[in-house]
């Protein structure tokens, strides 16, 4: 399920959202197109939902990056990330936004920070997506 849900998240960002230039499946030392997103699995949990199926949660971190070359670019970076996260929260809050890949998805609080990467300092905002899928009991 991790692979199917991760692919659906990346496809949604790359095909339906306009505020993020590109979403990657894995982190890389140099990103192209900004804001850029990296989608990574984070954790999972399972719980008995009923006698017919189990409720499984798959958690992903979507890290959105924007480079900052000097202090004058801080506001531009913050605005770009604010718009990108607002768009993602709206898109992923819609029921069925990932089709059959997950039964519902919850965008939970984000974390903002700075990160030094191979190509310089980046402003980074991380959004956590909690995807729930009901799986039939075999």
C-alpha positions in Angstrom: 0.0 0.0 0.0 2.9 2.4 0.7 3.9 2.4 -3.0 0.3 2.9 -4.3 -0.5 5.7 -1.9 2.8 7.4 -2.5 2.4 7.3 -6.2 -1.1 8.7 -5.9 0.2 11.6 -3.8 2.9 12.4 -6.2 0.6 12.2 -9.2 -1.9 14.5 -7.5 0.8 17.1 -6.8 2.3 16.9 -10.3 -0.9 16.8 -12.3 -3.5 18.7 -10.3 -1.7 21.4 -8.2 -0.3 24.6 -9.7 1.7 26.0 -6.7 4.3 23.2 -6.6 6.6 22.9 -9.7 7.6 19.3 -9.2 7.1 16.4 -6.7 9.8 13.8 -6.3 9.5 10.2 -5.0 12.9 10.3 -3.3 15.1 13.0 -1.9 18.1 14.2 -4.1 21.0 16.5 -3.5 19.8 19.0 -6.1 16.1 19.9 -6.7 14.8 21.5 -9.9 11.8 23.8 -10.1 10.6 25.6 -7.0 8.7 25.2 -4.9 9.7 21.5 -5.1 8.2 18.6 -3.0 9.7 15.4 -1.8 7.2 12.7 -0.7 8.5 10.1 1.8 6.8 7.4 3.8 7.0 8.0 7.6 5.0 5.4 9.6 2.0 3.2 9.7 -0.4 1.7 12.1 -3.2 -0.9 12.0 -6.3 -1.4 14.0 -9.3 -3.7 13.9 -12.2 -1.8 12.4 -14.8 -4.6 12.2 -15.1 -8.3 11.7 -14.9 -7.7 8.0 -11.9 -5.4 7.6 -9.0 -3.7 9.3 -8.3 0.0 9.3 -4.7 0.8 8.3 -3.1 4.2 8.4 -0.1 5.1 6.2 1.6 8.4 7.1 3.7 10.4 4.6 5.7 13.5 4.9 5.6 16.0 2.1 8.6 18.4 2.3 8.3 21.5 0.2 11.5 23.4 -0.5 12.3 26.9 -1.7 15.9 28.2 -2.0 17.1 31.3 -0.3 20.3 32.9 -1.6 20.1 35.9 0.7 17.9 37.6 3.3 16.0 39.6 0.6 14.5 36.3 -0.7 13.0 35.3 2.7 9.6 36.8 2.1 9.3 35.4 -1.5 10.1 31.9 -0.1 7.6 32.2 2.7 4.8 33.4 0.4 5.6 30.6 -2.1 5.5 27.9 0.6 2.3 29.4 2.2 0.5 29.2 -1.1 1.8 25.7 -1.8 0.7 24.4 1.6 -2.7 26.1 1.4 -3.3 24.5 -2.0 -2.1 21.0 -0.7 -4.3 21.2 2.4 -7.3 22.2 0.3 -6.7 19.4 -2.3 -6.0 16.6 0.2 -8.9 17.6 2.5 -11.3 16.6 -0.2 -12.8 13.1 0.3 -11.6 10.7 -2.4 -8.8 13.0 -3.5 -6.5 10.0 -4.0 -9.1 7.7 -5.6 -9.0 4.1 -4.7 -5.5 4.4 -3.2 -6.9 5.5 0.1 -10.3 5.8 1.7 -9.7 9.1 3.3 -6.8 11.4 3.9 -6.1 14.0 6.6 -3.5 16.7 6.2 -2.2 17.3 9.7 -0.1 20.2 11.1 3.0 21.3 9.3 6.4 22.1 10.5 8.5 25.0 9.1 12.2 25.3 9.2 15.4 26.0 7.3 17.6 23.3 5.7 21.0 23.3 4.3 21.2 21.2 1.1 24.0 20.6 -1.5 22.8 23.7 -3.5 22.4 26.1 -0.5 20.0 27.1 2.2 16.3 26.3 1.6 13.2 27.3 3.5 11.2 24.1 4.1 7.7 23.3 5.1 6.7 19.8 5.9 3.1 18.6 5.7 2.1 15.3 7.2 -0.6 13.3 5.3 -2.3 10.5 7.2 -4.0 8.1 4.7 -6.5 5.6 5.9 -7.3 2.4 4.0 -9.8 -0.3 5.0 -8.4 -3.7 4.1 -10.5 -6.9 4.0 -9.6 -9.5 6.6 -8.3 -12.6 4.8 
